[in-house]
Amino acid sequence: MASKNLGPDASHQITKFILFNYDNLIADYYEPQKPYLSQLAVLLSQDTGIPTQNILEILTNEALSKYPHPIQYLKHVDEKIETSTGYYFVSK
Amino acid sequence: MKKVLVIMSMLFAFSTSAFGYATIVNAYKGGDSITFDSNVSDVEIYDNNKPIGFIKGGSFVYKLKRDGEAKSFTFKKAGYKDVTVVANTNLDTVFWFNVLGAGGAPFFSSTDSFFTKNAYEYSPNQFYVEMQKG
């Protein structure tokens, strides 16, 4: 099945959210409450139609917390979401 | 009277920010580094139409001289739309603002930049440029 781009507006919103909240997103991996990862899951859920809880399970994969740079994190979140759902937001 | 004047001038000196802001003083010597990243590799970067380098897999770091002039960076890759970022340097205002004790001037960044929807300055002097197929 071919992957599908989320469209320019949604992609812009998600990219911006990840880049500008990178520190908080990484901090969420070490906290019981995950407000930033949950917000990102909501944004991705809105445009993919996949339930928020499923997206949150993908995002809370600990391997994603190991990327020390916002751009690397952005690209790996995109890859992970594409592999799991067939949707991507970073242009290829 | 002399003693009073000396004490007053010392108090004034310590109350201003004249002893801080090493970063800004350093900027006079070497300028600032700007880091560019992109979603794709092999992107050519032009500074006011002069080629300055490539983004190849990682980040591209460029030293920007603070001369108060706007610098226009264009990102090009065959098959993709060009993206332009304009960085406007403004050292003097910030420098004198700090020296005169007005504080850290948090609303000024070292570059005051304008960019299109596909370029993000996500932290000071760090740009992410998203190239899109055209």
Backbone of each chain as ProteinMPNN parsed JSONL, in Angstrom:
{"seq_chain_A": "MASKNLGPDASHQITKFILFNYDNLIADYYEPQKPYLSQLAVLLSQDTGIPTQNILEILTNEALSKYPHPIQYLKHVDEKIETSTGYYFVSK", "coords_chain_A": {"N_chain_A": [[0.848, -1.209, 0.0], [0.567, 2.193, -0.899], [2.16, 4.974, 0.691], [0.659, 7.848, 2.273], [0.585, 11.364, 2.05], [0.007, 13.763, 4.643], [-0.942, 16.211, 3.857], [-0.463, 19.773, 3.157], [-1.193, 21.718, 5.205], [-1.755, 20.277, 7.6], [0.67, 18.907, 7.826], [2.437, 21.012, 8.164], [1.579, 22.054, 10.596], [2.051, 19.902, 12.362], [4.817, 19.493, 12.065], [5.788, 21.958, 12.978], [4.858, 21.875, 15.618], [6.365, 19.735, 16.668], [9.048, 20.627, 16.332], [9.123, 23.012, 17.836], [8.441, 22.154, 20.341], [10.204, 20.265, 21.136], [11.972, 19.799, 23.393], [10.129, 19.51, 25.501], [8.666, 17.341, 24.585], [10.586, 15.279, 24.67], [11.083, 15.3, 27.398], [8.688, 14.283, 28.314], [8.946, 11.514, 27.981], [10.073, 10.667, 30.278], [8.374, 11.159, 32.286], [5.4, 10.532, 34.253], [2.968, 11.698, 33.453], [2.003, 12.722, 30.197], [1.714, 15.243, 28.575], [2.561, 16.643, 26.235], [3.229, 14.681, 24.341], [0.756, 13.527, 24.179], [-0.734, 15.6, 23.078], [0.487, 15.783, 20.587], [-0.232, 13.293, 19.598], [-2.976, 13.685, 19.364], [-3.052, 15.632, 17.341], [-1.996, 14.147, 15.198], [-3.848, 12.129, 15.069], [-6.183, 13.455, 14.318], [-5.793, 13.951, 11.602], [-5.233, 11.539, 10.437], [-7.164, 9.808, 11.144], [-6.815, 7.687, 12.739], [-7.183, 6.145, 15.923], [-6.466, 8.127, 18.859], [-5.217, 6.847, 21.045], [-3.899, 4.671, 19.866], [-2.013, 6.007, 18.291], [-0.586, 7.279, 20.295], [0.613, 5.125, 21.546], [2.464, 4.408, 19.619], [4.061, 6.675, 19.592], [5.118, 6.74, 22.18], [7.084, 4.885, 22.243], [10.138, 3.949, 23.507], [12.529, 4.107, 22.104], [12.377, 6.313, 20.487], [12.968, 8.423, 22.13], [15.643, 8.683, 22.195], [16.843, 10.28, 20.342], [18.965, 12.934, 19.906], [18.593, 15.4, 18.759], [16.441, 17.936, 17.483], [15.706, 17.752, 14.704], [16.449, 15.17, 13.937], [14.788, 13.738, 15.621], [12.271, 14.567, 14.674], [12.323, 13.438, 12.06], [12.47, 10.711, 12.635], [10.139, 10.244, 14.085], [8.345, 10.71, 12.054], [9.028, 8.6, 10.285], [8.373, 6.388, 11.864], [5.62, 6.735, 12.245], [4.793, 6.549, 9.614], [5.537, 3.915, 8.951], [3.865, 2.518, 10.689], [1.252, 3.452, 10.219], [0.898, 4.258, 7.593], [0.758, 6.871, 6.873], [2.437, 9.984, 6.278], [4.263, 12.996, 7.22], [6.484, 14.51, 6.661], [7.889, 15.879, 3.837], [8.981, 13.96, 1.031]], "CA_chain_A": [[0.0, 0.0, 0.0], [1.377, 3.415, -0.989], [1.996, 5.905, 1.811], [-0.106, 9.044, 1.924], [0.979, 12.593, 2.76], [-1.106, 14.336, 5.413], [-1.365, 17.498, 3.287], [0.439, 20.849, 3.594], [-1.564, 22.4, 6.452], [-1.544, 19.364, 8.73], [2.108, 18.636, 7.926], [3.061, 22.229, 8.706], [1.197, 22.151, 12.014], [2.717, 18.834, 13.121], [6.262, 19.788, 12.042], [5.995, 23.104, 13.858], [4.647, 21.428, 17.0], [7.506, 18.901, 17.097], [10.287, 21.422, 16.425], [9.064, 24.028, 18.886], [8.201, 21.527, 21.646], [11.101, 19.103, 21.21], [12.442, 19.566, 24.775], [9.008, 19.018, 26.304], [8.328, 15.998, 24.106], [11.591, 14.35, 25.214], [10.856, 15.241, 28.852], [7.506, 13.441, 28.533], [9.313, 10.092, 28.047], [10.555, 10.364, 31.632], [7.346, 11.596, 33.242], [4.166, 9.713, 34.171], [2.016, 12.439, 32.62], [2.627, 12.987, 28.9], [0.831, 16.202, 27.907], [3.001, 17.049, 24.889], [3.069, 13.526, 23.453], [-0.696, 13.348, 23.981], [-1.175, 16.644, 22.136], [0.97, 15.369, 19.265], [-1.08, 12.16, 19.189], [-4.271, 14.254, 18.945], [-2.846, 16.264, 16.023], [-1.836, 13.093, 14.19], [-5.101, 11.388, 14.997], [-7.152, 14.28, 13.57], [-5.591, 13.912, 10.154], [-5.108, 10.175, 9.918], [-8.373, 9.07, 11.497], [-6.424, 6.565, 13.619], [-7.463, 6.56, 17.305], [-5.384, 8.799, 19.585], [-4.499, 5.896, 21.891], [-2.979, 3.895, 19.007], [-0.896, 6.896, 17.912], [0.206, 7.52, 21.508], [1.441, 3.923, 21.762], [3.596, 4.485, 18.675], [4.929, 7.797, 19.997], [5.78, 6.528, 23.474], [8.181, 3.932, 22.065], [11.294, 4.57, 24.155], [13.613, 4.336, 21.135], [12.255, 7.678, 19.945], [13.504, 9.418, 23.072], [17.115, 8.658, 22.131], [17.38, 11.167, 19.303], [19.383, 14.118, 20.657], [18.469, 16.634, 17.979], [15.045, 18.074, 17.039], [15.47, 17.316, 13.323], [16.511, 13.703, 13.934], [13.561, 13.279, 16.285], [11.187, 14.812, 13.714], [12.386, 12.474, 10.958], [12.193, 9.365, 13.121], [8.7, 10.171, 14.384], [7.697, 10.592, 10.738], [9.257, 7.228, 9.797], [7.625, 5.456, 12.722], [4.19, 6.915, 11.942], [4.565, 6.031, 8.255], [5.605, 2.451, 9.005], [2.741, 1.955, 11.435], [-0.096, 3.868, 9.786], [0.842, 4.551, 6.152], [0.705, 8.325, 6.655], [3.663, 10.711, 6.619], [4.093, 14.452, 7.189], [7.707, 15.157, 6.154], [7.95, 15.661, 2.389], [10.085, 13.069, 0.609]], "C_chain_A": [[0.877, 1.251, 0.0], [1.094, 4.332, 0.204], [1.322, 7.178, 1.342], [0.369, 10.246, 2.739], [-0.231, 13.197, 3.47], [-1.618, 15.666, 4.855], [-0.58, 18.641, 3.9], [0.078, 21.472, 4.942], [-1.306, 21.522, 7.68], [-0.06, 19.097, 8.927], [2.832, 19.808, 8.567], [2.807, 22.316, 10.215], [1.95, 21.12, 12.868], [4.23, 19.091, 13.195], [6.589, 20.902, 13.033], [5.867, 22.674, 15.332], [5.849, 20.634, 17.502], [8.756, 19.757, 17.29], [10.266, 22.388, 17.61], [8.821, 23.435, 20.281], [9.118, 20.336, 21.876], [11.516, 18.79, 22.655], [11.33, 18.975, 25.649], [8.592, 17.608, 25.883], [9.299, 14.964, 24.672], [11.384, 14.198, 26.724], [9.688, 14.312, 29.18], [7.843, 11.949, 28.639], [9.709, 9.68, 29.466], [9.541, 10.758, 32.71], [6.111, 10.702, 33.136], [3.085, 10.391, 33.32], [2.717, 12.801, 31.299], [1.804, 13.992, 28.097], [1.253, 16.558, 26.479], [2.875, 15.898, 23.893], [1.581, 13.283, 23.171], [-1.224, 14.364, 22.971], [-0.742, 16.298, 20.71], [0.124, 14.21, 18.728], [-2.431, 12.659, 18.692], [-4.132, 14.872, 17.544], [-2.751, 15.214, 14.924], [-3.13, 12.303, 13.99], [-6.143, 12.126, 14.148], [-7.028, 14.063, 12.067], [-5.424, 12.524, 9.568], [-6.387, 9.373, 10.172], [-8.081, 7.867, 12.392], [-6.634, 7.002, 15.075], [-6.218, 7.109, 18.031], [-4.548, 7.805, 20.397], [-3.506, 5.065, 21.084], [-1.756, 4.729, 18.623], [0.021, 7.103, 19.125], [1.106, 6.323, 21.816], [2.661, 3.928, 20.842], [4.602, 5.535, 19.171], [5.687, 7.519, 21.287], [6.833, 5.423, 23.423], [9.478, 4.599, 22.537], [12.426, 4.881, 23.175], [13.576, 5.757, 20.587], [12.866, 8.735, 20.865], [15.018, 9.545, 22.967], [17.697, 9.622, 21.099], [17.683, 12.533, 19.901], [19.186, 15.444, 19.924], [17.039, 16.732, 17.45], [14.774, 17.538, 15.634], [15.485, 15.794, 13.228], [15.228, 13.128, 14.54], [12.37, 13.405, 15.328], [11.151, 13.728, 12.63], [12.04, 11.06, 11.435], [10.734, 9.188, 13.551], [7.949, 9.961, 13.072], [7.812, 9.164, 10.194], [8.387, 6.217, 10.55], [6.123, 5.522, 12.414], [3.887, 6.336, 10.559], [4.568, 4.503, 8.25], [4.355, 1.852, 9.64], [1.372, 2.278, 10.849], [-0.228, 4.098, 8.277], [0.717, 6.031, 5.837], [2.049, 8.951, 7.015], [3.417, 12.211, 6.525], [5.35, 15.197, 6.756], [7.797, 14.837, 4.666], [9.158, 14.808, 2.032], [10.832, 13.666, -0.569]], "O_chain_A": [[1.812, 1.363, 0.793], [-0.042, 4.451, 0.663], [1.399, 7.545, 0.169], [0.534, 10.161, 3.956], [-1.35, 13.148, 2.961], [-2.624, 16.19, 5.335], [-0.08, 18.524, 5.019], [0.971, 21.731, 5.748], [-0.718, 21.967, 8.665], [0.422, 19.063, 10.059], [3.72, 19.628, 9.401], [3.71, 22.614, 10.996], [2.424, 21.435, 13.96], [4.844, 18.929, 14.249], [7.533, 20.803, 13.817], [6.673, 23.067, 16.175], [6.302, 20.835, 18.629], [9.448, 19.625, 18.3], [11.271, 22.558, 18.3], [8.975, 24.129, 21.285], [8.836, 19.489, 22.724], [11.42, 17.642, 23.09], [11.565, 18.056, 26.434], [8.213, 16.787, 26.718], [8.879, 13.891, 25.106], [11.497, 13.096, 27.261], [9.701, 13.634, 30.206], [7.128, 11.198, 29.302], [9.683, 8.499, 29.811], [9.834, 10.691, 33.904], [5.809, 10.176, 32.065], [2.378, 9.728, 32.561], [3.898, 13.147, 31.3], [1.254, 13.643, 27.053], [0.402, 16.754, 25.612], [2.469, 16.099, 22.748], [1.202, 12.885, 22.069], [-2.051, 14.037, 22.119], [-1.494, 16.492, 19.754], [-0.193, 14.164, 17.539], [-2.974, 12.132, 17.721], [-4.98, 14.663, 16.676], [-3.345, 15.362, 13.855], [-3.451, 11.871, 12.883], [-6.88, 11.518, 13.371], [-8.028, 13.999, 11.351], [-5.467, 12.346, 8.351], [-6.653, 8.381, 9.492], [-8.989, 7.121, 12.757], [-6.291, 8.132, 15.423], [-5.099, 6.631, 17.847], [-3.321, 7.905, 20.435], [-2.403, 4.783, 21.552], [-0.626, 4.241, 18.625], [1.246, 7.102, 18.996], [2.229, 6.492, 22.29], [3.75, 3.508, 21.234], [5.813, 5.314, 19.169], [6.797, 8.02, 21.464], [7.408, 5.065, 24.451], [9.867, 5.658, 22.045], [13.195, 5.816, 23.395], [14.614, 6.334, 20.263], [13.235, 9.819, 20.413], [15.61, 10.427, 23.589], [18.917, 9.759, 20.998], [16.772, 13.224, 20.356], [19.577, 16.495, 20.43], [16.474, 15.728, 17.013], [13.728, 16.934, 15.395], [14.658, 15.195, 12.541], [14.665, 12.159, 14.033], [11.569, 12.481, 15.188], [10.096, 13.174, 12.323], [11.389, 10.302, 10.714], [10.165, 8.107, 13.399], [7.036, 9.139, 12.99], [6.837, 8.59, 9.71], [7.765, 5.331, 9.963], [5.448, 4.496, 12.333], [2.847, 5.707, 10.359], [3.713, 3.874, 7.626], [3.849, 0.821, 9.197], [0.44, 1.482, 10.962], [-1.339, 4.13, 7.747], [0.584, 6.413, 4.674], [2.72, 8.504, 7.946], [2.491, 12.656, 5.845], [5.29, 16.401, 6.507], [7.783, 13.67, 4.275], [10.218, 14.917, 2.648], [11.788, 13.067, -1.062]]}, "seq_chain_B": "MKKVLVIMSMLFAFSTSAFGYATIVNAYKGGDSITFDSNVSDVEIYDNNKPIGFIKGGSFVYKLKRDGEAKSFTFKKAGYKDVTVVANTNLDTVFWFNVLGAGGAPFFSSTDSFFTKNAYEYSPNQFYVEMQKG", "coords_chain_B": {"N_chain_B": [[34.792, 64.505, 48.661], [35.823, 63.509, 46.275], [36.007, 60.801, 46.916], [33.316, 60.12, 47.172], [32.455, 60.48, 44.557], [33.978, 58.509, 43.249], [32.957, 56.157, 44.46], [30.288, 56.38, 43.672], [30.555, 56.194, 40.865], [31.554, 53.62, 40.67], [29.417, 52.122, 41.681], [27.518, 52.702, 39.724], [28.716, 51.547, 37.52], [28.704, 48.801, 38.2], [26.02, 48.405, 38.375], [25.096, 48.467, 35.832], [24.919, 46.623, 32.729], [27.386, 46.337, 31.76], [29.422, 44.525, 32.189], [28.73, 42.076, 31.284], [27.317, 39.828, 28.825], [29.042, 38.408, 27.043], [28.781, 36.906, 24.768], [27.721, 38.581, 22.843], [29.73, 40.484, 22.613], [31.7, 38.839, 21.596], [30.645, 38.428, 19.106], [31.428, 40.533, 17.524], [33.945, 39.803, 16.757], [33.858, 37.313, 15.344], [31.359, 36.761, 14.215], [28.169, 35.026, 13.837], [27.191, 31.586, 14.034], [25.126, 29.911, 11.794], [22.822, 27.32, 11.572], [21.712, 25.025, 9.213], [19.211, 22.718, 8.325], [17.657, 20.1, 6.448], [14.812, 18.383, 4.997], [15.491, 16.714, 2.959], [18.381, 15.306, 1.281], [21.443, 16.522, -0.287], [21.081, 19.277, -0.955], [21.506, 22.389, -2.425], [22.974, 25.406, -1.244], [22.598, 28.882, -1.412], [24.029, 32.062, -0.894], [22.81, 35.113, -1.197], [22.689, 34.588, -4.016], [25.194, 33.48, -4.381], [26.913, 30.452, -4.425], [27.268, 28.561, -1.445], [27.43, 26.141, -0.205], [26.489, 22.684, 0.6], [23.745, 20.726, 1.817], [24.239, 17.698, 3.076], [22.976, 14.993, 4.052], [23.456, 15.645, 6.802], [23.711, 18.448, 9.037], [24.201, 21.837, 7.899], [26.564, 24.213, 8.601], [26.992, 27.667, 8.841], [28.962, 30.567, 8.949], [27.853, 33.685, 9.881], [28.358, 36.977, 9.146], [27.945, 39.763, 11.176], [26.802, 42.438, 9.912], [24.753, 44.123, 9.765], [23.283, 43.942, 7.496], [20.728, 42.523, 5.402], [20.621, 39.076, 4.776], [20.191, 36.82, 2.211], [19.261, 33.571, 1.864], [19.123, 30.915, -0.342], [17.662, 27.814, -1.078], [18.228, 25.045, -3.067], [17.253, 22.334, -5.109], [17.289, 19.89, -7.602], [14.208, 19.247, -9.166], [12.729, 20.051, -7.041], [10.909, 22.71, -5.338], [12.289, 25.988, -4.976], [13.459, 27.332, -1.863], [13.489, 30.197, 0.16], [15.267, 31.951, 2.656], [15.445, 34.78, 4.679], [17.767, 36.438, 6.545], [18.195, 38.955, 8.845], [20.68, 40.849, 10.124], [21.367, 42.483, 13.224], [23.263, 43.82, 15.02], [24.205, 46.244, 16.314], [22.081, 47.645, 17.611], [21.213, 45.825, 19.585], [23.569, 45.43, 20.992], [24.24, 48.01, 22.072], [21.955, 48.459, 23.504], [22.19, 46.562, 25.499], [24.606, 47.337, 26.773], [23.909, 49.776, 27.834], [22.444, 49.023, 29.947], [19.873, 48.078, 29.796], [19.026, 45.547, 30.096], [18.524, 42.091, 29.147], [17.304, 42.21, 26.708], [15.255, 40.371, 25.643], [13.541, 40.14, 23.537], [14.871, 40.49, 21.193], [16.488, 38.561, 18.794], [19.6, 37.08, 17.76], [19.597, 37.053, 15.083], [17.221, 38.523, 13.035], [14.698, 37.253, 11.534], [13.129, 36.437, 8.418], [10.943, 34.279, 6.831], [9.709, 31.727, 4.608], [6.72, 29.654, 4.57], [7.73, 27.114, 4.545], [10.082, 27.089, 5.937], [11.602, 26.908, 9.066], [12.535, 28.619, 11.96], [13.55, 27.152, 14.505], [14.957, 27.31, 16.854], [17.196, 29.831, 18.224], [19.044, 30.855, 15.451], [18.917, 28.358, 14.217], [17.838, 26.607, 11.591], [15.25, 24.877, 9.91], [14.608, 23.598, 6.851], [12.1, 22.819, 4.677], [12.001, 21.086, 1.814], [9.966, 20.912, -1.055], [8.516, 18.852, -3.543], [8.365, 20.04, -6.863]], "CA_chain_B": [[33.986, 64.608, 47.436], [36.391, 62.577, 45.301], [35.635, 59.448, 47.329], [31.892, 59.943, 46.835], [32.367, 60.327, 43.094], [34.524, 57.191, 42.896], [31.978, 55.137, 44.884], [29.102, 56.485, 42.801], [30.846, 55.672, 39.52], [31.659, 52.16, 40.784], [28.053, 51.595, 41.819], [26.878, 52.814, 38.411], [29.304, 50.548, 36.611], [28.237, 47.459, 38.544], [24.566, 48.283, 38.191], [24.775, 48.308, 34.41], [25.259, 45.302, 32.199], [28.621, 46.515, 30.986], [30.38, 43.442, 32.395], [28.171, 40.804, 30.819], [27.041, 39.707, 27.383], [30.249, 38.006, 26.317], [28.414, 36.376, 23.454], [27.543, 39.682, 21.898], [31.055, 41.059, 22.366], [32.386, 37.914, 20.692], [30.081, 38.509, 17.764], [32.211, 41.489, 16.755], [35.149, 39.175, 16.207], [33.703, 36.227, 14.379], [30.011, 36.559, 13.697], [27.377, 33.944, 14.411], [26.994, 30.405, 13.204], [23.739, 29.551, 11.497], [22.757, 25.911, 11.182], [20.592, 24.689, 8.326], [18.889, 21.313, 8.105], [16.577, 19.941, 5.47], [14.163, 17.065, 4.976], [16.141, 15.889, 1.933], [19.827, 15.5, 1.189], [21.969, 17.119, -1.52], [20.442, 20.575, -1.225], [22.502, 23.449, -2.615], [22.622, 26.643, -0.53], [23.154, 30.1, -2.019], [23.972, 33.284, -0.093], [22.635, 36.181, -2.191], [23.005, 34.001, -5.324], [26.543, 32.896, -4.427], [26.848, 29.134, -3.771], [28.111, 28.479, -0.243], [27.595, 24.768, 0.272], [25.475, 21.638, 0.422], [23.292, 19.923, 2.959], [24.398, 16.297, 2.646], [22.712, 14.041, 5.133], [23.456, 16.242, 8.148], [23.459, 19.887, 9.106], [25.186, 22.718, 7.28], [26.797, 25.354, 9.491], [27.554, 28.796, 8.098], [29.266, 31.731, 9.78], [27.194, 34.87, 9.336], [28.955, 38.211, 9.646], [26.912, 40.713, 11.59], [27.104, 43.758, 9.367], [23.503, 44.887, 9.713], [22.607, 43.788, 6.198], [19.905, 41.325, 5.243], [21.25, 38.019, 3.974], [19.173, 35.975, 1.616], [19.746, 32.222, 1.577], [18.19, 30.154, -1.176], [17.92, 26.367, -1.056], [17.822, 24.512, -4.371], [17.497, 20.922, -5.447], [16.595, 19.571, -8.855], [12.916, 18.577, -8.974], [12.06, 20.623, -5.861], [10.72, 24.162, -5.367], [13.29, 26.729, -4.202], [13.005, 27.933, -0.6], [14.375, 31.314, 0.521], [15.252, 32.434, 4.037], [16.141, 36.064, 4.784], [18.208, 36.73, 7.911], [18.614, 40.354, 8.938], [21.518, 40.989, 11.323], [21.151, 43.787, 13.865], [24.139, 43.824, 16.186], [24.418, 47.502, 17.03], [20.958, 47.962, 18.494], [21.219, 44.928, 20.733], [24.783, 45.66, 21.76], [24.142, 49.236, 22.858], [20.831, 48.269, 24.424], [22.723, 45.822, 26.638], [25.63, 48.119, 27.456], [23.261, 50.849, 28.576], [21.813, 48.482, 31.144], [18.436, 47.852, 29.614], [18.71, 44.136, 30.311], [18.912, 41.097, 28.142], [16.571, 42.419, 25.46], [14.903, 39.03, 25.197], [12.741, 40.121, 22.324], [15.743, 40.488, 20.015], [17.364, 37.407, 18.637], [20.793, 37.553, 17.081], [19.167, 37.35, 13.72], [15.796, 38.817, 12.982], [14.603, 36.59, 10.235], [11.852, 36.295, 7.725], [11.047, 33.088, 6.021], [8.464, 31.228, 4.04], [6.035, 28.655, 5.387], [8.475, 25.86, 4.57], [11.325, 27.203, 6.694], [11.29, 27.112, 10.479], [13.656, 28.927, 12.848], [12.991, 26.498, 15.683], [15.649, 27.904, 18.001], [17.998, 30.899, 17.614], [20.032, 30.525, 14.42], [18.782, 26.97, 13.758], [16.763, 26.605, 10.596], [14.868, 23.639, 9.235], [14.004, 23.983, 5.573], [11.439, 21.658, 4.087], [11.911, 21.174, 0.362], [8.814, 20.177, -1.574], [8.62, 18.565, -4.975], [7.641, 21.048, -7.634]], "C_chain_B": [[34.449, 63.605, 46.374], [35.938, 61.14, 45.596], [34.188, 59.142, 46.934], [31.738, 59.702, 45.344], [32.864, 58.958, 42.657], [33.52, 56.095, 43.246], [30.753, 55.161, 43.985], [29.368, 55.904, 41.414], [30.987, 54.152, 39.55], [30.277, 51.521, 40.868], [27.335, 51.611, 40.481], [27.386, 51.721, 37.471], [28.781, 49.154, 36.909], [26.74, 47.295, 38.33], [24.182, 48.145, 36.727], [25.17, 46.914, 33.957], [26.584, 45.342, 31.457], [29.59, 45.355, 31.131], [29.872, 42.104, 31.879], [28.139, 40.724, 29.312], [28.281, 39.387, 26.562], [29.913, 37.521, 24.923], [28.337, 37.491, 22.426], [28.876, 40.358, 21.601], [31.817, 40.172, 21.385], [31.906, 38.05, 19.255], [30.832, 39.52, 16.9], [33.385, 40.819, 16.051], [34.833, 38.182, 15.096], [32.336, 36.024, 13.79], [29.332, 35.369, 14.34], [27.296, 32.768, 13.455], [25.5, 30.184, 13.018], [23.749, 28.096, 11.04], [21.508, 25.665, 10.337], [20.439, 23.172, 8.242], [17.771, 21.238, 7.095], [15.991, 18.538, 5.556], [14.804, 16.136, 3.95], [17.64, 16.21, 1.888], [20.186, 16.163, -0.14], [21.24, 18.405, -1.916], [21.545, 21.625, -1.345], [22.035, 24.713, -1.891], [23.352, 27.817, -1.179], [22.967, 31.27, -1.048], [23.931, 34.442, -1.085], [23.142, 35.733, -3.57], [24.419, 33.445, -5.462], [26.497, 31.538, -3.726], [27.781, 29.047, -2.566], [28.239, 27.059, 0.297], [26.41, 23.871, 0.011], [24.981, 21.147, 1.773], [23.359, 18.483, 2.463], [24.188, 15.381, 3.833], [22.652, 14.64, 6.524], [23.141, 17.711, 8.103], [24.536, 20.645, 8.338], [25.328, 23.948, 8.174], [27.508, 26.454, 8.713], [27.781, 29.969, 9.04], [28.673, 32.981, 9.129], [27.796, 36.122, 9.968], [27.842, 39.188, 9.995], [27.268, 42.107, 11.093], [25.834, 44.582, 9.199], [22.741, 44.732, 8.411], [21.793, 42.499, 6.154], [20.641, 40.324, 4.356], [20.148, 37.089, 3.483], [19.773, 34.615, 1.266], [18.69, 31.473, 0.771], [18.626, 28.698, -1.214], [17.372, 25.775, -2.345], [18.156, 23.03, -4.486], [16.675, 20.603, -6.685], [15.311, 18.802, -8.561], [12.132, 19.103, -7.791], [11.905, 22.136, -6.033], [11.816, 24.824, -4.536], [12.655, 27.269, -2.922], [13.998, 29.032, -0.23], [14.16, 31.723, 1.975], [16.008, 33.757, 4.059], [16.473, 36.32, 6.247], [18.744, 38.163, 7.944], [19.4, 40.55, 10.226], [21.349, 42.388, 11.904], [21.954, 43.904, 15.146], [24.083, 45.121, 16.985], [23.315, 47.81, 18.035], [21.028, 47.124, 19.763], [22.412, 45.23, 21.62], [24.637, 46.895, 22.645], [22.989, 49.17, 23.858], [21.322, 47.562, 25.692], [23.7, 46.664, 27.448], [24.989, 49.198, 28.311], [22.398, 50.333, 29.732], [20.338, 48.215, 31.008], [18.071, 46.382, 29.732], [19.044, 43.283, 29.119], [18.214, 41.264, 26.814], [16.064, 41.112, 24.88], [14.088, 38.993, 23.915], [13.569, 40.28, 21.056], [16.434, 39.137, 19.938], [18.58, 37.908, 17.868], [20.534, 37.779, 15.596], [17.66, 37.585, 13.78], [15.368, 38.37, 11.587], [13.192, 36.509, 9.685], [11.955, 35.069, 6.851], [9.678, 32.611, 5.566], [7.879, 30.149, 4.943], [6.843, 27.362, 5.512], [9.813, 25.954, 5.282], [10.976, 27.577, 8.127], [12.562, 27.51, 11.221], [13.22, 28.411, 14.222], [13.738, 26.82, 16.964], [16.613, 28.924, 17.4], [19.073, 30.367, 16.665], [20.001, 29.062, 13.959], [17.578, 26.911, 12.831], [16.515, 25.194, 10.069], [14.11, 24.042, 7.981], [13.387, 22.747, 4.943], [11.265, 21.888, 2.588], [10.715, 20.346, -0.104], [8.933, 20.009, -3.07], [7.798, 19.573, -5.768], [7.519, 20.693, -9.087]], "O_chain_B": [[33.655, 62.961, 45.689], [35.552, 60.382, 44.706], [33.877, 58.061, 46.435], [30.982, 58.828, 44.92], [32.256, 58.315, 41.801], [33.257, 55.207, 42.435], [30.238, 54.118, 43.584], [28.522, 55.209, 40.852], [30.602, 53.467, 38.603], [30.002, 50.515, 40.216], [26.629, 50.664, 40.134], [26.628, 51.075, 36.748], [28.449, 48.403, 35.992], [26.251, 46.184, 38.129], [23.06, 47.747, 36.416], [25.7, 46.125, 34.739], [26.867, 44.481, 30.624], [30.488, 45.196, 30.304], [30.552, 41.09, 32.038], [28.841, 41.456, 28.615], [28.54, 40.005, 25.529], [30.696, 37.715, 23.994], [28.817, 37.363, 21.3], [29.127, 40.76, 20.465], [32.486, 40.659, 20.474], [32.66, 37.819, 18.31], [30.869, 39.38, 15.678], [33.772, 41.185, 14.941], [35.459, 38.203, 14.036], [32.174, 35.167, 12.921], [29.861, 34.774, 15.278], [27.326, 32.929, 12.235], [24.72, 30.263, 13.966], [24.58, 27.694, 10.225], [20.399, 26.05, 10.709], [21.421, 22.442, 8.106], [17.023, 22.198, 6.908], [16.601, 17.626, 6.115], [14.68, 14.915, 4.051], [18.092, 17.241, 2.388], [19.33, 16.34, -1.008], [20.84, 18.582, -3.067], [22.409, 21.734, -0.474], [20.851, 25.051, -1.917], [24.55, 27.754, -1.456], [21.899, 31.446, -0.461], [24.931, 34.717, -1.746], [23.933, 36.431, -4.204], [24.803, 32.988, -6.539], [26.091, 31.459, -2.567], [28.952, 29.418, -2.657], [29.072, 26.802, 1.166], [25.465, 24.231, -0.69], [25.723, 21.157, 2.755], [22.631, 18.095, 1.549], [25.139, 15.038, 4.536], [21.865, 14.182, 7.352], [22.396, 18.173, 7.239], [25.647, 20.148, 8.154], [24.349, 24.634, 8.469], [28.494, 26.207, 8.018], [26.907, 30.323, 9.83], [28.96, 33.289, 7.972], [27.744, 36.298, 11.185], [26.919, 39.41, 9.211], [27.955, 42.863, 11.779], [25.853, 45.63, 8.553], [21.674, 45.321, 8.237], [22.141, 41.509, 6.798], [21.207, 40.684, 3.324], [19.295, 36.641, 4.249], [20.695, 34.531, 0.455], [17.521, 31.409, 1.154], [19.808, 28.391, -1.365], [16.205, 25.971, -2.682], [19.195, 22.559, -4.023], [15.515, 20.998, -6.797], [15.317, 17.83, -7.806], [11.005, 18.671, -7.547], [12.662, 22.767, -6.771], [12.227, 24.285, -3.508], [11.474, 27.616, -2.896], [15.21, 28.825, -0.298], [13.03, 31.825, 2.453], [17.107, 33.845, 3.51], [15.58, 36.41, 7.089], [19.628, 38.529, 7.17], [18.837, 40.427, 11.314], [21.204, 43.361, 11.165], [21.393, 44.068, 16.229], [23.93, 45.092, 18.206], [23.588, 48.19, 19.174], [20.917, 47.645, 20.873], [22.292, 45.283, 22.844], [24.888, 46.824, 23.848], [23.056, 49.766, 24.933], [20.928, 47.911, 26.805], [23.625, 46.696, 28.677], [25.478, 49.5, 29.399], [21.714, 51.104, 30.405], [19.625, 48.134, 32.009], [16.922, 46.009, 29.492], [19.754, 43.701, 28.204], [18.505, 40.525, 25.873], [16.399, 40.769, 23.746], [13.959, 37.945, 23.282], [13.025, 40.21, 19.954], [16.917, 38.634, 20.952], [18.585, 39.038, 17.38], [21.186, 38.601, 14.952], [16.938, 36.902, 14.506], [15.65, 39.038, 10.592], [12.208, 36.515, 10.424], [12.976, 34.858, 6.196], [8.642, 33.038, 6.075], [8.475, 29.781, 5.956], [6.666, 26.604, 6.466], [10.601, 25.009, 5.243], [10.151, 28.458, 8.365], [13.571, 26.812, 11.123], [12.602, 29.137, 15.002], [13.203, 26.622, 18.054], [16.84, 28.904, 16.19], [19.9, 29.537, 17.042], [20.971, 28.585, 13.368], [16.443, 27.14, 13.249], [17.447, 24.429, 9.821], [13.098, 24.74, 8.047], [14.069, 21.751, 4.705], [10.503, 22.75, 2.151], [10.479, 19.238, 0.378], [9.391, 20.906, -3.777], [6.678, 19.915, -5.389], [6.933, 21.45, -9.86]]}, "name": "protein", "num_of_chains": 2, "seq": "MASKNLGPDASHQITKFILFNYDNLIADYYEPQKPYLSQLAVLLSQDTGIPTQNILEILTNEALSKYPHPIQYLKHVDEKIETSTGYYFVSKMKKVLVIMSMLFAFSTSAFGYATIVNAYKGGDSITFDSNVSDVEIYDNNKPIGFIKGGSFVYKLKRDGEAKSFTFKKAGYKDVTVVANTNLDTVFWFNVLGAGGAPFFSSTDSFFTKNAYEYSPNQFYVEMQKG"}
